[in-house]
Amino acid sequence: MKSPVHRCRDVEHGRAQTGAGSNCLHPEQRIPISRDVITSSSFSAMWFIRDTCGIVCAIITWLLVFYAEFVVLFVMLVPSKNLTYSIVNGTLFNTLSFLALASHLRAMCTDPGAVPKGNATKEYIESLQLKPGQVVYKCPKCCSIKPDRAHHCSVCKRCIRKMDHHCPWVNNCVGENNQKYFVLFTMYIALISLHSLVMVVFHFLYCFEDDWTKCSSFSPPATVILLILLCFEGLLFLIFTSVMFGTQVHSICTDETGIEQLKKEERRWAKKTKWMNLRAVFGHHFSLLWLSPFSTPDHGKAETYQYVV
């Protein structure tokens, strides 16, 4: 069932607006307002959610990557007799790990698209100079003017533009401003998980053919335990992050967030091509910068939003 448009209990009308039958705004009456009006001032400042569960999950994420680094370097590559094999795989694995952690940090410390908190005051709404028949919607939880496709996050305690979901592993919401970094994080974690699994298989084969005491600087029982744990970690996160990466790409291509799909909300925004949707998230021109967590995509400063639930 589509979400009803009459979910607009907290509204502010234009002065000439009267009658109970006009509580909901028709599509042609929606009020386009510049992105700057609803962009949180924290977008340019440091963003960090003080959530115990999220902080613990984020720390665990980094520790798991460091564990994989330790096993790959000191159990498999350093003892290897093939120097070229060690250099190539060590460089590749460390590069992917660095990009994964950088993407995680950007996804965690980037404002996901928070709407300014507490801006739904009577004075501010009057300053918008609403015309008769026009209404704006406000969130009763954070007292903010709520644009179209924004949802309130109970963990962040803010309304987030194009909120997909709240992810404890990055201790942040996945929204309009940080979805690129979250997609890159899942992609790079999936790649290092796959790479580590391949190296574990080759190392087991090498140890079976050679003497176990010579294929690792650790004792054979310790080597087996470390490799099995890495194999389990790699397989688990390869499956998990691959699924997350696929769902995120599908969500971007269809221009429908996870919450919108879950709630089966009625599409009230213009339909665009898959390529345009990808460019809106990763940047306006395709380049290697799409794969860089250090490149900030331009989401369109002239973009406007509609103030509806």
NORZI-V401704 format. One record per backbone hydrogen bond with DSSP energy under -1.0 kcal/mol. CO is the residue of the C=O (numbers start at 1). NH is the residue of the N-H. If there is no record, write none. Layout:
co->(CO/CO)
nh->(NH/NH)
//
This chain:
co->(10/12/14/19/20/26/27/33/34/40/49/51/52/53/54/55/56/57/58/59/60/61/62/63/64/65/66/67/68/69/70/71/71/72/73/82/83/84/85/86/87/88/89/90/91/92/93/94/95/96/97/98/99/100/101/102/103/104/105/109/112/113/114/119/121/122/123/126/131/134/136/137/139/142/143/144/147/149/151/153/158/159/160/160/161/165/167/172/174/175/178/179/180/181/182/183/184/185/186/187/188/189/190/191/192/193/194/195/196/197/198/199/200/201/202/203/204/205/206/211/219/220/221/222/223/224/225/226/227/228/229/230/231/232/233/234/235/236/237/238/239/240/241/242/243/244/245/246/247/248/249/250/251/257/258/259/260/273/274/275/276/277/278/279/287/288/289/300/303/305/306/306)
nh->(138/136/17/22/23/29/30/305/37/43/51/55/56/57/58/59/60/61/62/63/64/65/66/67/68/69/70/71/72/73/74/75/76/77/78/86/87/88/89/90/91/92/93/94/95/96/97/98/99/100/101/102/103/104/105/106/107/108/109/47/177/161/40/121/125/126/127/129/134/14/12/146/143/118/120/139/150/162/160/157/153/115/151/163/176/174/172/167/164/179/182/183/184/185/186/187/188/189/190/191/192/193/194/195/196/197/198/199/200/201/202/203/204/205/206/207/208/209/210/214/223/224/225/226/227/228/229/230/231/232/233/234/235/236/237/238/239/240/241/242/243/244/245/246/247/248/249/250/251/252/253/254/256/261/262/263/265/277/278/279/280/281/282/283/290/291/292/303/35/33/148/308)
//
